[in-house]
Amino acid sequence: MNIKSTKFAVIAVLTFIILFLFNYIGNTEPDKIERALMTAVAGVIGLTIGMWFVHRNSKDDTYHDFD
């Protein structure tokens, strides 16, 4: 999946919304909006880094022997 595609943008927005709502609804602390925002942003950043790594290695057609 290309990081600059609209498909990735939709997945990133859905990830942000899901993580934000799970953390906002399930938290009873007074700073729940800050925690929910930080968790959701960190989730999208992690998703972006992971997808960048997968996309970067998808063009590598060499055989990696780990033995």
N, C-alpha and C positions, 0 to 999 in steps of 0.2 A: 504494500500500500504506500503510495506516495504521500509524503507529509503535506505537500502543497495542494492536495486534491480537496474537493468539496466533501467527499466521502469521509475523509479523516476529520474535517472540521465538524461534521455532524456527529461523529463518534466522540470527539473531544467535548462538544457541548453536552451531549447526553451523559457522558462520564461526569462532567462538572455538576450537572443538575442532580444526578443520582447521589453522588458523594455529598453534595451540599445538603440535600434534603435528609439523608440518613443521619448526618451529624447534627443538623439543626433540630430535627424533631426528637431525636433520642437523647439530647443533652439537657440537663437541668441546671447547669452552671450559669452564672450571670453573664459571662462573656461567650455565650454560645454562638453568636453570629460571627465573631472573629475566628473562633476555632473551626467553625464549619467552612468559612471562606479559605482559611489556610489549608485545611485538609483537601478541599476540592481543587484548589490551585496546585497543590503538591501532587495530587492524583493525575491531573492533566499534564503536568510537567513530566512525571514519571512515564505516562503513556507516550508522550512525544519522544522522550529519550529512547524508550524501548522500540518504538516503531522506526525511529531513525536508524537504530542499530540493526534491526531486521532488514530494513530497506537497503542499507549500505552493504550488508552481507549477501543480499539476494542476487547480486550481479557476479559474485565470486563462484566460478564453476570449477575450482580446483578441488581435488579430493583431499580431505584432511584425515590422516590416519593417526588416531590417538593411541595406538598400541605401543 
